[in-house]
Amino acid sequence: GINTDSVYVGNFGCDHRISYTVLGDGVNLASRLEAANKAFKTVVLVSESTMSKANGAFRFRALGKITVPGKSTVVSVHEPLFALPPDATWSPSLGDSSGAGGGLGASGSGRGSSNP
C-alpha cells in the first residue's frame, strides 16, 4: 500500500542494538493498505493523501473506505489505473476517479489517445 505522510526514518536503538526503520502513523496506514489488497483483489492501493499529491499524473479508481485498527476515522482507498505520458493531459470534465469515462489526449503532438 502507498500512503503519503510525515514519518520518522533512520537508525533507532542504542549502542548495543541499532536498527534502520520507519516509524509513524503514515507507515502503519501504508501497511494496512497493503493488507487490504487481498480483500479488494488489487495489487496496489493508495490513500486519499497519496492520490491528491499525484496532481493528476495518474488516474485512480475509488474502491471504498476502510477502518484502520486503532484509529477512529475511515480512510478512502483508491487503485491507481495508469500513469499519463509526459505530453498527455487528463480532462477531469470527461471523467472522474471512479474509472468511468474520461478523456486522454496528447498535447501539442496532434495525436490522440484513448482510455483502455
MOPAC internal coordinates of N, CA, C and O (Angstrom, degrees):
PM7 1SCF
backbone

  N    0.0000 0     0.00 0     0.00 0    0    0    0
  C    1.4376 1     0.00 0     0.00 0    1    0    0
  C    1.5229 1   110.23 1     0.00 0    2    1    0
  O    1.2310 1   121.15 1   -28.56 1    3    2    1
  N    1.3133 1   115.41 1   151.44 1    3    2    1
  C    1.4568 1   120.26 1  -179.08 1    5    3    2
  C    1.5200 1   109.18 1  -120.61 1    6    5    3
  O    1.2310 1   120.92 1   -53.06 1    7    6    5
  N    1.3266 1   115.85 1   126.94 1    7    6    5
  C    1.4534 1   122.60 1   177.60 1    9    7    6
  C    1.5197 1   108.29 1  -134.67 1   10    9    7
  O    1.2310 1   120.63 1   -34.86 1   11   10    9
  N    1.3225 1   116.40 1   145.14 1   11   10    9
  C    1.4572 1   121.52 1   177.78 1   13   11   10
  C    1.5150 1   108.82 1  -110.43 1   14   13   11
  O    1.2310 1   120.62 1   -60.26 1   15   14   13
  N    1.3368 1   116.43 1   119.74 1   15   14   13
  C    1.4579 1   121.86 1  -177.39 1   17   15   14
  C    1.5293 1   108.56 1  -166.63 1   18   17   15
  O    1.2310 1   120.65 1    -9.95 1   19   18   17
  N    1.3005 1   116.36 1   170.05 1   19   18   17
  C    1.4559 1   121.30 1   173.86 1   21   19   18
  C    1.5228 1   109.10 1   -83.40 1   22   21   19
  O    1.2310 1   120.83 1   -46.15 1   23   22   21
  N    1.3332 1   116.03 1   133.85 1   23   22   21
  C    1.4582 1   121.82 1   179.25 1   25   23   22
  C    1.5249 1   108.58 1  -139.75 1   26   25   23
  O    1.2310 1   120.59 1   -12.43 1   27   26   25
  N    1.3079 1   116.47 1   167.57 1   27   26   25
  C    1.4612 1   123.10 1   174.14 1   29   27   26
  C    1.5225 1   107.59 1  -100.87 1   30   29   27
  O    1.2310 1   120.53 1   -52.41 1   31   30   29
  N    1.3244 1   116.60 1   127.59 1   31   30   29
  C    1.4635 1   121.90 1  -179.02 1   33   31   30
  C    1.5200 1   108.40 1  -130.01 1   34   33   31
  O    1.2310 1   120.86 1   -46.20 1   35   34   33
  N    1.3243 1   115.96 1   133.80 1   35   34   33
  C    1.4549 1   118.56 1   176.19 1   37   35   34
  C    1.5006 1   112.81 1   155.34 1   38   37   35
  O    1.2310 1   121.43 1    13.18 1   39   38   37
  N    1.3270 1   114.87 1  -166.82 1   39   38   37
  C    1.4575 1   122.47 1   177.90 1   41   39   38
  C    1.5227 1   108.64 1   -85.87 1   42   41   39
  O    1.2310 1   120.79 1   -58.24 1   43   42   41
  N    1.3173 1   116.09 1   121.76 1   43   42   41
  C    1.4595 1   122.15 1   179.67 1   45   43   42
  C    1.5172 1   108.53 1  -121.65 1   46   45   43
  O    1.2310 1   120.99 1   -33.67 1   47   46   45
  N    1.3049 1   115.72 1   146.33 1   47   46   45
  C    1.4490 1   120.09 1   177.06 1   49   47   46
  C    1.5144 1   111.48 1   138.32 1   50   49   47
  O    1.2310 1   121.88 1    27.53 1   51   50   49
  N    1.3079 1   114.00 1  -152.47 1   51   50   49
  C    1.4644 1   120.47 1  -179.32 1   53   51   50
  C    1.5215 1   109.24 1  -132.17 1   54   53   51
  O    1.2310 1   120.28 1     5.86 1   55   54   53
  N    1.3170 1   117.06 1  -174.14 1   55   54   53
  C    1.4586 1   121.34 1  -178.35 1   57   55   54
  C    1.5264 1   112.74 1   -59.15 1   58   57   55
  O    1.2310 1   120.17 1   146.95 1   59   58   57
  N    1.3178 1   117.29 1   -33.05 1   59   58   57
  C    1.4583 1   121.72 1  -175.60 1   61   59   58
  C    1.5199 1   113.26 1   -83.26 1   62   61   59
  O    1.2310 1   121.01 1   150.53 1   63   62   61
  N    1.3058 1   115.67 1   -29.47 1   63   62   61
  C    1.4636 1   119.19 1  -177.76 1   65   63   62
  C    1.5137 1   108.50 1  -148.82 1   66   65   63
  O    1.2310 1   120.71 1   -57.15 1   67   66   65
  N    1.3096 1   116.26 1   122.85 1   67   66   65
  C    1.4553 1   121.19 1  -179.92 1   69   67   66
  C    1.5292 1   108.09 1  -131.70 1   70   69   67
  O    1.2310 1   120.91 1   -34.96 1   71   70   69
  N    1.3114 1   115.87 1   145.04 1   71   70   69
  C    1.4545 1   120.65 1  -177.24 1   73   71   70
  C    1.5247 1   109.68 1  -142.38 1   74   73   71
  O    1.2310 1   120.76 1   -44.09 1   75   74   73
  N    1.3214 1   116.16 1   135.91 1   75   74   73
  C    1.4591 1   121.23 1   174.18 1   77   75   74
  C    1.5208 1   106.77 1   -83.71 1   78   77   75
  O    1.2310 1   120.52 1   -57.20 1   79   78   77
  N    1.3304 1   116.61 1   122.80 1   79   78   77
  C    1.4646 1   119.71 1  -174.97 1   81   79   78
  C    1.5198 1   111.03 1  -151.27 1   82   81   79
  O    1.2310 1   121.18 1    -5.94 1   83   82   81
  N    1.3100 1   115.35 1   174.06 1   83   82   81
  C    1.4631 1   123.73 1   176.60 1   85   83   82
  C    1.5175 1   107.35 1  -123.25 1   86   85   83
  O    1.2310 1   120.59 1   -49.26 1   87   86   85
  N    1.3408 1   116.49 1   130.74 1   87   86   85
  C    1.4599 1   121.61 1  -178.93 1   89   87   86
  C    1.5196 1   110.81 1  -125.92 1   90   89   87
  O    1.2310 1   120.77 1   -33.25 1   91   90   89
  N    1.3245 1   116.13 1   146.75 1   91   90   89
  C    1.4553 1   120.60 1   173.46 1   93   91   90
  C    1.5168 1   112.75 1   137.08 1   94   93   91
  O    1.2310 1   121.29 1   -16.01 1   95   94   93
  N    1.3289 1   115.14 1   163.99 1   95   94   93
  C    1.4622 1   120.97 1   178.95 1   97   95   94
  C    1.5264 1   111.96 1   -60.90 1   98   97   95
  O    1.2310 1   120.52 1   146.68 1   99   98   97
  N    1.3225 1   116.62 1   -33.32 1   99   98   97
  C    1.4638 1   120.79 1  -178.67 1  101   99   98
  C    1.5093 1   113.36 1   -61.65 1  102  101   99
  O    1.2310 1   120.24 1   138.28 1  103  102  101
  N    1.3218 1   117.14 1   -41.72 1  103  102  101
  C    1.4603 1   120.64 1   179.68 1  105  103  102
  C    1.5374 1   110.18 1   -74.72 1  106  105  103
  O    1.2310 1   119.92 1   149.00 1  107  106  105
  N    1.3171 1   117.76 1   -31.00 1  107  106  105
  C    1.4582 1   121.25 1   175.70 1  109  107  106
  C    1.5282 1   109.86 1   -63.59 1  110  109  107
  O    1.2310 1   120.30 1   136.00 1  111  110  109
  N    1.3329 1   117.04 1   -44.00 1  111  110  109
  C    1.4677 1   120.03 1   179.09 1  113  111  110
  C    1.5290 1   110.46 1   -64.36 1  114  113  111
  O    1.2310 1   119.87 1   138.96 1  115  114  113
  N    1.3263 1   117.85 1   -41.04 1  115  114  113
  C    1.4651 1   120.57 1   177.85 1  117  115  114
  C    1.5297 1   110.58 1   -59.08 1  118  117  115
  O    1.2310 1   120.53 1   139.47 1  119  118  117
  N    1.3081 1   116.59 1   -40.53 1  119  118  117
  C    1.4594 1   121.17 1   178.22 1  121  119  118
  C    1.5296 1   111.17 1   -65.26 1  122  121  119
  O    1.2310 1   120.49 1   139.37 1  123  122  121
  N    1.3201 1   116.67 1   -40.63 1  123  122  121
  C    1.4729 1   120.52 1   178.11 1  125  123  122
  C    1.5222 1   111.25 1   -66.62 1  126  125  123
  O    1.2310 1   120.51 1   143.83 1  127  126  125
  N    1.3320 1   116.63 1   -36.17 1  127  126  125
  C    1.4686 1   120.36 1   176.57 1  129  127  126
  C    1.5255 1   110.28 1   -65.02 1  130  129  127
  O    1.2310 1   120.68 1   139.38 1  131  130  129
  N    1.3162 1   116.31 1   -40.62 1  131  130  129
  C    1.4668 1   120.69 1   177.99 1  133  131  130
  C    1.5260 1   110.27 1   -59.24 1  134  133  131
  O    1.2310 1   120.73 1   135.56 1  135  134  133
  N    1.3121 1   116.22 1   -44.44 1  135  134  133
  C    1.4678 1   120.63 1   179.67 1  137  135  134
  C    1.5259 1   111.48 1   -66.86 1  138  137  135
  O    1.2310 1   119.96 1   148.47 1  139  138  137
  N    1.3321 1   117.67 1   -31.53 1  139  138  137
  C    1.4672 1   121.73 1  -178.53 1  141  139  138
  C    1.5264 1   112.38 1   -72.94 1  142  141  139
  O    1.2310 1   119.71 1   165.43 1  143  142  141
  N    1.3249 1   118.17 1   -14.57 1  143  142  141
  C    1.4683 1   120.45 1   177.54 1  145  143  142
  C    1.5207 1   112.03 1   -54.68 1  146  145  143
  O    1.2310 1   120.43 1   142.23 1  147  146  145
  N    1.3070 1   116.78 1   -37.77 1  147  146  145
  C    1.4649 1   120.77 1  -178.35 1  149  147  146
  C    1.5312 1   110.78 1   -61.93 1  150  149  147
  O    1.2310 1   120.54 1   134.48 1  151  150  149
  N    1.3260 1   116.57 1   -45.52 1  151  150  149
  C    1.4620 1   120.61 1  -179.12 1  153  151  150
  C    1.5310 1   112.12 1   -66.91 1  154  153  151
  O    1.2310 1   120.59 1   144.01 1  155  154  153
  N    1.3355 1   116.47 1   -35.99 1  155  154  153
  C    1.4684 1   120.52 1  -178.70 1  157  155  154
  C    1.5314 1   112.28 1   -88.79 1  158  157  155
  O    1.2310 1   120.44 1   174.83 1  159  158  157
  N    1.3553 1   116.76 1    -5.17 1  159  158  157
  C    1.4603 1   122.33 1  -177.97 1  161  159  158
  C    1.5271 1   110.92 1    55.98 1  162  161  159
  O    1.2310 1   121.43 1  -131.71 1  163  162  161
  N    1.3360 1   114.86 1    48.29 1  163  162  161
  C    1.4573 1   122.22 1   179.84 1  165  163  162
  C    1.5195 1   109.25 1  -123.18 1  166  165  163
  O    1.2310 1   120.91 1    -8.57 1  167  166  165
  N    1.3142 1   115.87 1   171.43 1  167  166  165
  C    1.4624 1   121.39 1   177.12 1  169  167  166
  C    1.5225 1   110.33 1  -100.76 1  170  169  167
  O    1.2310 1   120.68 1   141.29 1  171  170  169
  N    1.3460 1   116.31 1   -38.71 1  171  170  169
  C    1.4581 1   121.79 1  -178.59 1  173  171  170
  C    1.5269 1   108.95 1  -135.14 1  174  173  171
  O    1.2310 1   120.82 1   -47.81 1  175  174  173
  N    1.3224 1   116.04 1   132.19 1  175  174  173
  C    1.4686 1   122.45 1   171.91 1  177  175  174
  C    1.5153 1   108.23 1  -119.27 1  178  177  175
  O    1.2310 1   120.62 1   -36.27 1  179  178  177
  N    1.3257 1   116.43 1   143.73 1  179  178  177
  C    1.4593 1   120.78 1   176.53 1  181  179  178
  C    1.5209 1   109.30 1  -126.13 1  182  181  179
  O    1.2310 1   121.41 1   -25.72 1  183  182  181
  N    1.3283 1   114.90 1   154.28 1  183  182  181
  C    1.4617 1   121.35 1   178.55 1  185  183  182
  C    1.5254 1   110.18 1   -83.73 1  186  185  183
  O    1.2310 1   121.23 1   -10.61 1  187  186  185
  N    1.3129 1   115.25 1   169.39 1  187  186  185
  C    1.4683 1   121.94 1   176.78 1  189  187  186
  C    1.5254 1   110.73 1   -59.73 1  190  189  187
  O    1.2310 1   120.09 1   141.05 1  191  190  189
  N    1.3355 1   117.43 1   -38.95 1  191  190  189
  C    1.4675 1   120.13 1  -178.76 1  193  191  190
  C    1.5269 1   111.42 1   -65.51 1  194  193  191
  O    1.2310 1   119.98 1   141.95 1  195  194  193
  N    1.3075 1   117.65 1   -38.05 1  195  194  193
  C    1.4669 1   120.72 1   177.65 1  197  195  194
  C    1.5135 1   110.35 1   -68.76 1  198  197  195
  O    1.2310 1   120.30 1   137.99 1  199  198  197
  N    1.3186 1   117.02 1   -42.01 1  199  198  197
  C    1.4576 1   120.29 1   179.49 1  201  199  198
  C    1.5271 1   110.76 1   -59.88 1  202  201  199
  O    1.2310 1   120.11 1   136.80 1  203  202  201
  N    1.3319 1   117.40 1   -43.20 1  203  202  201
  C    1.4597 1   120.12 1  -178.63 1  205  203  202
  C    1.5270 1   111.63 1   -68.87 1  206  205  203
  O    1.2310 1   119.70 1   147.38 1  207  206  205
  N    1.3325 1   118.18 1   -32.62 1  207  206  205
  C    1.4642 1   121.62 1   178.76 1  209  207  206
  C    1.5236 1   112.33 1   -73.84 1  210  209  207
  O    1.2310 1   119.65 1   162.72 1  211  210  209
  N    1.3201 1   118.28 1   -17.28 1  211  210  209
  C    1.4643 1   121.54 1  -179.91 1  213  211  210
  C    1.5259 1   111.77 1   -69.95 1  214  213  211
  O    1.2310 1   119.89 1   163.92 1  215  214  213
  N    1.3236 1   117.81 1   -16.08 1  215  214  213
  C    1.4651 1   123.12 1   174.96 1  217  215  214
  C    1.5242 1   113.93 1    50.47 1  218  217  215
  O    1.2310 1   120.29 1  -139.24 1  219  218  217
  N    1.3259 1   117.06 1    40.76 1  219  218  217
  C    1.4547 1   119.91 1   176.09 1  221  219  218
  C    1.5152 1   115.46 1    82.09 1  222  221  219
  O    1.2310 1   119.16 1  -176.33 1  223  222  221
  N    1.3289 1   119.20 1     3.67 1  223  222  221
  C    1.4618 1   121.64 1  -179.56 1  225  223  222
  C    1.5266 1   112.36 1   -73.41 1  226  225  223
  O    1.2310 1   120.25 1   161.87 1  227  226  225
  N    1.3228 1   117.12 1   -18.13 1  227  226  225
  C    1.4561 1   122.63 1   179.64 1  229  227  226
  C    1.5198 1   109.14 1  -131.67 1  230  229  227
  O    1.2310 1   120.85 1   -25.26 1  231  230  229
  N    1.3182 1   115.98 1   154.74 1  231  230  229
  C    1.4605 1   121.04 1   167.56 1  233  231  230
  C    1.5146 1   106.43 1   -96.43 1  234  233  231
  O    1.2310 1   120.84 1   -32.39 1  235  234  233
  N    1.3199 1   116.00 1   147.61 1  235  234  233
  C    1.4546 1   121.44 1  -179.53 1  237  235  234
  C    1.5194 1   109.98 1  -130.27 1  238  237  235
  O    1.2310 1   121.30 1   -27.62 1  239  238  237
  N    1.3045 1   115.12 1   152.38 1  239  238  237
  C    1.4596 1   121.93 1   173.47 1  241  239  238
  C    1.5217 1   107.05 1  -112.48 1  242  241  239
  O    1.2310 1   121.07 1   -59.52 1  243  242  241
  N    1.3339 1   115.55 1   120.48 1  243  242  241
  C    1.4706 1   120.12 1   177.32 1  245  243  242
  C    1.5241 1   108.60 1   -70.32 1  246  245  243
  O    1.2310 1   120.73 1   -49.97 1  247  246  245
  N    1.3396 1   116.22 1   130.03 1  247  246  245
  C    1.4589 1   120.37 1  -177.37 1  249  247  246
  C    1.5171 1   113.73 1  -110.59 1  250  249  247
  O    1.2310 1   119.97 1   159.94 1  251  250  249
  N    1.3024 1   117.66 1   -20.06 1  251  250  249
  C    1.4542 1   119.95 1  -179.12 1  253  251  250
  C    1.5081 1   111.76 1   140.45 1  254  253  251
  O    1.2310 1   121.45 1    22.59 1  255  254  253
  N    1.3119 1   114.82 1  -157.41 1  255  254  253
  C    1.4621 1   120.99 1  -178.43 1  257  255  254
  C    1.5171 1   108.91 1  -129.88 1  258  257  255
  O    1.2310 1   121.64 1   -32.11 1  259  258  257
  N    1.3346 1   114.47 1   147.89 1  259  258  257
  C    1.4602 1   119.91 1   176.01 1  261  259  258
  C    1.5201 1   108.57 1  -126.94 1  262  261  259
  O    1.2310 1   121.40 1   -24.98 1  263  262  261
  N    1.3133 1   114.92 1   155.02 1  263  262  261
  C    1.4558 1   121.15 1   173.45 1  265  263  262
  C    1.5210 1   107.31 1  -103.20 1  266  265  263
  O    1.2310 1   120.88 1   -54.41 1  267  266  265
  N    1.3107 1   115.93 1   125.59 1  267  266  265
  C    1.4601 1   120.92 1  -179.62 1  269  267  266
  C    1.5235 1   108.57 1   -89.07 1  270  269  267
  O    1.2310 1   120.10 1   -53.45 1  271  270  269
  N    1.3335 1   117.41 1   126.55 1  271  270  269
  C    1.4617 1   119.92 1   178.37 1  273  271  270
  C    1.5322 1   111.68 1   -54.23 1  274  273  271
  O    1.2310 1   120.91 1   -45.77 1  275  274  273
  N    1.3155 1   115.87 1   134.23 1  275  274  273
  C    1.4515 1   121.04 1  -179.74 1  277  275  274
  C    1.5173 1   113.88 1    89.34 1  278  277  275
  O    1.2310 1   120.22 1   175.63 1  279  278  277
  N    1.3286 1   117.18 1    -4.37 1  279  278  277
  C    1.4703 1   121.75 1   179.18 1  281  279  278
  C    1.5213 1   108.94 1  -121.38 1  282  281  279
  O    1.2310 1   120.86 1   -27.57 1  283  282  281
  N    1.3220 1   115.96 1   152.43 1  283  282  281
  C    1.4610 1   119.49 1  -179.75 1  285  283  282
  C    1.5265 1   112.66 1   -97.88 1  286  285  283
  O    1.2310 1   120.05 1   171.12 1  287  286  285
  N    1.3275 1   117.51 1    -8.88 1  287  286  285
  C    1.4593 1   119.97 1  -178.88 1  289  287  286
  C    1.5257 1   111.02 1   -99.33 1  290  289  287
  O    1.2310 1   120.96 1   -26.08 1  291  290  289
  N    1.3279 1   115.76 1   153.92 1  291  290  289
  C    1.4530 1   120.53 1   175.43 1  293  291  290
  C    1.5276 1   108.84 1   -93.83 1  294  293  291
  O    1.2310 1   120.71 1   -25.84 1  295  294  293
  N    1.3103 1   116.24 1   154.16 1  295  294  293
  C    1.4601 1   122.33 1  -176.80 1  297  295  294
  C    1.5223 1   108.73 1  -120.86 1  298  297  295
  O    1.2310 1   120.49 1   -51.04 1  299  298  297
  N    1.3332 1   116.67 1   128.96 1  299  298  297
  C    1.4657 1   121.15 1   174.16 1  301  299  298
  C    1.5126 1   109.07 1   -75.59 1  302  301  299
  O    1.2310 1   120.59 1   -44.89 1  303  302  301
  N    1.3330 1   116.47 1   135.11 1  303  302  301
  C    1.4579 1   120.64 1   179.78 1  305  303  302
  C    1.5265 1   109.74 1  -117.43 1  306  305  303
  O    1.2310 1   121.38 1   -34.07 1  307  306  305
  N    1.3228 1   114.96 1   145.93 1  307  306  305
  C    1.4579 1   121.79 1  -176.73 1  309  307  306
  C    1.5183 1   109.42 1  -137.35 1  310  309  307
  O    1.2310 1   121.01 1   -28.55 1  311  310  309
  N    1.3237 1   115.68 1   151.45 1  311  310  309
  C    1.4531 1   121.66 1   175.44 1  313  311  310
  C    1.5246 1   108.50 1  -108.06 1  314  313  311
  O    1.2310 1   119.88 1   -54.48 1  315  314  313
  N    1.3491 1   117.83 1   125.52 1  315  314  313
  C    1.4691 1   118.60 1   175.66 1  317  315  314
  C    1.5243 1   109.18 1   -70.40 1  318  317  315
  O    1.2310 1   120.70 1   -43.67 1  319  318  317
  N    1.3381 1   116.27 1   136.33 1  319  318  317
  C    1.4581 1   120.26 1  -177.44 1  321  319  318
  C    1.5201 1   112.67 1   -98.48 1  322  321  319
  O    1.2310 1   119.67 1   133.37 1  323  322  321
  N    1.3280 1   118.23 1   -46.63 1  323  322  321
  C    1.4528 1   121.54 1   175.84 1  325  323  322
  C    1.5107 1   109.67 1  -167.82 1  326  325  323
  O    1.2310 1   121.26 1   -17.63 1  327  326  325
  N    1.3305 1   115.20 1   162.37 1  327  326  325
  C    1.4647 1   121.01 1   176.12 1  329  327  326
  C    1.5189 1   108.22 1   -94.68 1  330  329  327
  O    1.2310 1   120.58 1   -36.38 1  331  330  329
  N    1.3146 1   116.50 1   143.62 1  331  330  329
  C    1.4538 1   120.71 1   177.56 1  333  331  330
  C    1.5194 1   109.83 1   -83.35 1  334  333  331
  O    1.2310 1   120.14 1   -40.72 1  335  334  333
  N    1.3421 1   117.34 1   139.28 1  335  334  333
  C    1.4648 1   119.46 1   173.97 1  337  335  334
  C    1.5258 1   109.73 1   -61.07 1  338  337  335
  O    1.2310 1   119.71 1   -25.08 1  339  338  337
  N    1.3437 1   118.15 1   154.92 1  339  338  337
  C    1.4723 1   121.12 1  -176.66 1  341  339  338
  C    1.5206 1   114.17 1   -57.05 1  342  341  339
  O    1.2310 1   119.47 1   149.60 1  343  342  341
  N    1.3486 1   118.61 1   -30.40 1  343  342  341
  C    1.4634 1   120.66 1  -177.49 1  345  343  342
  C    1.5306 1   113.24 1   -95.54 1  346  345  343
  O    1.2310 1   120.11 1  -169.75 1  347  346  345
  N    1.3330 1   117.39 1    10.25 1  347  346  345
  C    1.4633 1   120.61 1  -177.03 1  349  347  346
  C    1.5235 1   111.56 1  -104.11 1  350  349  347
  O    1.2310 1   121.53 1   -21.81 1  351  350  349
  N    1.2915 1   114.67 1   158.19 1  351  350  349
  C    1.4643 1   120.76 1   176.04 1  353  351  350
  C    1.5217 1   109.15 1  -129.24 1  354  353  351
  O    1.2310 1   120.87 1   -36.61 1  355  354  353
  N    1.3108 1   115.93 1   143.39 1  355  354  353
  C    1.4600 1   122.01 1   176.05 1  357  355  354
  C    1.5082 1   108.06 1  -101.47 1  358  357  355
  O    1.2310 1   120.08 1   -47.38 1  359  358  357
  N    1.3064 1   117.46 1   132.62 1  359  358  357
  C    1.4521 1   121.42 1  -179.67 1  361  359  358
  C    1.5190 1   109.71 1  -102.20 1  362  361  359
  O    1.2310 1   119.67 1   -78.43 1  363  362  361
  N    1.3436 1   118.24 1   101.57 1  363  362  361
  C    1.4649 1   120.77 1  -178.56 1  365  363  362
  C    1.5173 1   112.70 1   -61.79 1  366  365  363
  O    1.2310 1   119.96 1   155.19 1  367  366  365
  N    1.3367 1   117.68 1   -24.81 1  367  366  365
  C    1.4588 1   119.59 1  -179.53 1  369  367  366
  C    1.5238 1   111.20 1   -68.03 1  370  369  367
  O    1.2310 1   120.21 1   162.78 1  371  370  369
  N    1.3317 1   117.21 1   -17.22 1  371  370  369
  C    1.4522 1   121.24 1  -179.56 1  373  371  370
  C    1.5148 1   113.18 1   -99.09 1  374  373  371
  O    1.2310 1   120.15 1   177.55 1  375  374  373
  N    1.3159 1   117.31 1    -2.45 1  375  374  373
  C    1.4515 1   120.31 1  -179.36 1  377  375  374
  C    1.5039 1   110.36 1  -172.26 1  378  377  375
  O    1.2310 1   120.73 1     0.53 1  379  378  377
  N    1.3256 1   116.21 1  -179.47 1  379  378  377
  C    1.4598 1   120.74 1   179.48 1  381  379  378
  C    1.5095 1   109.48 1  -142.92 1  382  381  379
  O    1.2310 1   120.66 1     4.34 1  383  382  381
  N    1.3240 1   116.34 1  -175.66 1  383  382  381
  C    1.4608 1   120.06 1  -176.58 1  385  383  382
  C    1.5197 1   113.45 1   -72.46 1  386  385  383
  O    1.2310 1   119.99 1   179.28 1  387  386  385
  N    1.3311 1   117.63 1    -0.72 1  387  386  385
  C    1.4552 1   119.54 1   179.89 1  389  387  386
  C    1.5156 1   112.24 1   -75.66 1  390  389  387
  O    1.2310 1   120.75 1   167.20 1  391  390  389
  N    1.3509 1   116.18 1   -12.80 1  391  390  389
  C    1.4509 1   119.04 1  -179.83 1  393  391  390
  C    1.5161 1   112.36 1    93.35 1  394  393  391
  O    1.2310 1   119.47 1   173.88 1  395  394  393
  N    1.3254 1   118.61 1    -6.12 1  395  394  393
  C    1.4506 1   121.55 1   179.26 1  397  395  394
  C    1.5218 1   109.32 1   -92.22 1  398  397  395
  O    1.2310 1   120.72 1   -47.60 1  399  398  397
  N    1.3026 1   116.23 1   132.40 1  399  398  397
  C    1.4649 1   120.53 1   176.42 1  401  399  398
  C    1.5092 1   111.22 1    70.30 1  402  401  399
  O    1.2310 1   121.32 1    16.89 1  403  402  401
  N    1.2972 1   115.08 1  -163.11 1  403  402  401
  C    1.4590 1   120.29 1   176.75 1  405  403  402
  C    1.4996 1   111.43 1   110.97 1  406  405  403
  O    1.2310 1   121.15 1   -24.04 1  407  406  405
  N    1.3012 1   115.41 1   155.96 1  407  406  405
  C    1.4480 1   119.93 1  -179.09 1  409  407  406
  C    1.5081 1   110.90 1  -132.04 1  410  409  407
  O    1.2310 1   121.01 1   -41.14 1  411  410  409
  N    1.3064 1   115.67 1   138.86 1  411  410  409
  C    1.4496 1   121.96 1   179.26 1  413  411  410
  C    1.5064 1   106.85 1  -129.62 1  414  413  411
  O    1.2310 1   120.31 1   -51.82 1  415  414  413
  N    1.3011 1   117.01 1   128.18 1  415  414  413
  C    1.4546 1   119.87 1   179.27 1  417  415  414
  C    1.5145 1   110.54 1  -142.72 1  418  417  415
  O    1.2310 1   121.08 1   -28.09 1  419  418  417
  N    1.3192 1   115.54 1   151.91 1  419  418  417
  C    1.4578 1   120.43 1   177.28 1  421  419  418
  C    1.5164 1   108.02 1   -86.00 1  422  421  419
  O    1.2310 1   120.25 1   -49.37 1  423  422  421
  N    1.3074 1   117.14 1   130.63 1  423  422  421
  C    1.4544 1   119.95 1  -179.44 1  425  423  422
  C    1.5177 1   109.70 1   -93.36 1  426  425  423
  O    1.2310 1   120.79 1   -47.28 1  427  426  425
  N    1.3186 1   116.09 1   132.72 1  427  426  425
  C    1.4517 1   121.58 1   175.62 1  429  427  426
  C    1.5130 1   115.06 1    78.74 1  430  429  427
  O    1.2310 1   118.96 1   171.74 1  431  430  429
  N    1.3099 1   119.59 1    -8.26 1  431  430  429
  C    1.4538 1   119.85 1  -177.55 1  433  431  430
  C    1.5181 1   112.53 1  -100.48 1  434  433  431
  O    1.2310 1   120.05 1   167.69 1  435  434  433
  N    1.3262 1   117.51 1   -12.31 1  435  434  433
  C    1.4439 1   121.02 1  -179.07 1  437  435  434
  C    1.5212 1   113.06 1    77.49 1  438  437  435
  O    1.2310 1   120.26 1  -179.54 1  439  438  437
  N    1.3319 1   117.12 1     0.46 1  439  438  437
  C    1.4612 1   120.77 1   178.84 1  441  439  438
  C    1.5102 1   109.41 1  -101.82 1  442  441  439
  O    1.2310 1   120.63 1   -33.18 1  443  442  441
  N    1.2899 1   116.41 1   146.82 1  443  442  441
  C    1.4586 1   121.29 1   174.15 1  445  443  442
  C    1.5107 1   109.18 1  -111.39 1  446  445  443
  O    1.2310 1   121.13 1   -23.44 1  447  446  445
  N    1.2673 1   115.45 1   156.56 1  447  446  445
  C    1.4466 1   121.27 1   179.66 1  449  447  446
  C    1.5024 1   107.46 1  -137.47 1  450  449  447
  O    1.2310 1   119.48 1   -35.52 1  451  450  449
  N    1.3026 1   118.60 1   144.48 1  451  450  449
  C    1.4594 1   119.23 1  -179.39 1  453  451  450
  C    1.5110 1   110.01 1  -113.38 1  454  453  451
  O    1.2310 1   121.55 1   -18.70 1  455  454  453
  N    1.3253 1   114.63 1   161.30 1  455  454  453
  C    1.4577 1   121.05 1  -179.79 1  457  455  454
  C    1.5065 1   110.51 1   -78.86 1  458  457  455
  O    1.2310 1   120.33 1   -31.26 1  459  458  457
  N    1.3340 1   116.98 1   148.74 1  459  458  457
  C    1.4708 1   120.06 1   176.03 1  461  459  458
  C    1.4986 1   111.08 1   -68.73 1  462  461  459
  O    1.2310 1   120.10 1   180.00 1  463  462  461

